[in-house]
Amino acid sequence: MSRVALPDFPWDSLAEAKAKAQAHPGGLVDLSIGTPVDPVPESIRAALASVSEIPGYPTTHGIPELRAAAIDALSRRHGIEGVPEAAVLPTIGSKELVASLPRQLGFGPGDLIVIPEVAYPTYEVGVLLAGASLLRADSTFAVGPQRPSMLWINSPSNPTGRVLGVDHLRKVVEWARERDVVVVSDECYLALGWESEPVSILHPSVHGGSLDGLLAVHSLSKSANLASYRAGFVTGDPKLVAGLLEIRKHSGLIVPRPVQEAMVAALKDDEALAAQRERYARRRLVLRKALLDSGFEISHSEAGLYLWSTRGEAALDTVDWLADRGILAAPGTFYGPTGGRHVRIALTATDERIDAAVERLASI
Ligand SMILES: Cc1ncc(COP(=O)(O)O)c(C=O)c1O
């Protein structure tokens, strides 16, 4: 057993609802996890295979082509400028980084780390593993006079799909700089804006020309269907990235060489990204309408891969209501105490399964 008291793994508690949903004659529609279901694009699979004969250890910092492709993609897709290539560091997906970042940045007992009110559960895990203290807050106002060492933001948010505007981000950065707080922005849904255009913390309109104290965490899991390859990177303040590189070199936290090659292809393939966006846009449209028509309200959800939905009742009652229709959703309680009246409904199912859910919601 771990000596650090970690929360129960949230999805384990869904077993009963899952069994009920599975018993539906039309089969389970699992919308409880944000796992990609569409195949890895051909360009990426070919890149992976093209270097599979290389036997030697890969570099922790990644091949130069990978860092260059990341910088180009950030500029082309998100208008991010001024990040040096050396300040890109590949990660083995982003979850391992999220869970170890507070520790890898040198934070521990005595440090306070701020995470969003409702948030991806791994932020809390990272704080616990570091032995630091946790505060859930969505505004700098809510932090009050306390002096955190690090603050996570996540826009577009998992689970709410909320997007933080440029003014909000700029204020957070200014506030953090006055207090010497490291701001880490988890941007794994940045390419998936629907009703608003998400902005990176590394956009010049936010940071005003300095990367000091800022890190952005990126993942190719959602934008390129690469969850199975484990592919992400962190970038931003060159000094912070250099520190992480040193620790990760010593620890052997290295992205496998074929995955590095696949990442280069993914970061160059804007067509594959556009095609994937279209698939999700369609699924979102039909599912959103079916939920609204069947009495749900949808909060935020202007970007990302989830519909943050409520029937105005306790989340577990809604999970149960959906399970009766063979649909599995995640209760908002997985993401923080204030999520108790919402469920998170993912867009990550095949068109066929999404259509099945729509049909079931329509026949109530
Ligand atoms: C907000 C957020 N950050 C990070 C991750 C981790 O993604 P991965 O480890 O696949 O890069 C996820 C996965 O769902 C997520 O929702």
The ligand as an SDF file (V2000), in Angstrom:
LIG
                    3D

 16 16  0  0  0  0  0  0  0  0999 V2000
   -7.0430   17.9490  -18.3720 C   0  0  0  0  0  0  0  0  0  0  0  0
   -6.2350   16.7540  -18.7200 C   0  0  0  0  0  0  0  0  0  0  0  0
   -4.9110   16.8130  -18.5780 N   0  0  0  0  0  0  0  0  0  0  0  0
   -4.1340   15.7700  -18.8700 C   0  0  0  0  0  0  0  0  0  0  0  0
   -4.6690   14.5890  -19.3340 C   0  0  0  0  0  0  0  0  0  0  0  0
   -3.7460   13.4230  -19.6040 C   0  0  0  0  0  0  0  0  0  0  0  0
   -3.7070   13.0790  -20.9130 O   0  0  0  0  0  0  0  0  0  0  0  0
   -2.5290   12.2010  -21.4870 P   0  0  0  0  0  0  0  0  0  0  0  0
   -1.7930   11.5820  -20.3640 O   0  0  0  0  0  0  0  0  0  0  0  0
   -3.1770   11.2160  -22.3610 O   0  0  0  0  0  0  0  0  0  0  0  0
   -1.6600   13.1540  -22.2470 O   0  0  0  0  0  0  0  0  0  0  0  0
   -6.0400   14.4770  -19.5070 C   0  0  0  0  0  0  0  0  0  0  0  0
   -6.6310   13.2250  -19.9650 C   0  0  0  0  0  0  0  0  0  0  0  0
   -7.8040   13.0240  -20.0550 O   0  0  0  0  0  0  0  0  0  0  0  0
   -6.8440   15.5860  -19.1900 C   0  0  0  0  0  0  0  0  0  0  0  0
   -8.1680   15.5620  -19.3370 O   0  0  0  0  0  0  0  0  0  0  0  0
  1  2  1  0
  2  3  1  0
  2 15  2  0
  3  4  2  0
  4  5  1  0
  5  6  1  0
  5 12  2  0
  6  7  1  0
  7  8  1  0
  8  9  2  0
  8 10  1  0
  8 11  1  0
 12 13  1  0
 12 15  1  0
 13 14  2  0
 15 16  1  0
M  END
$$$$
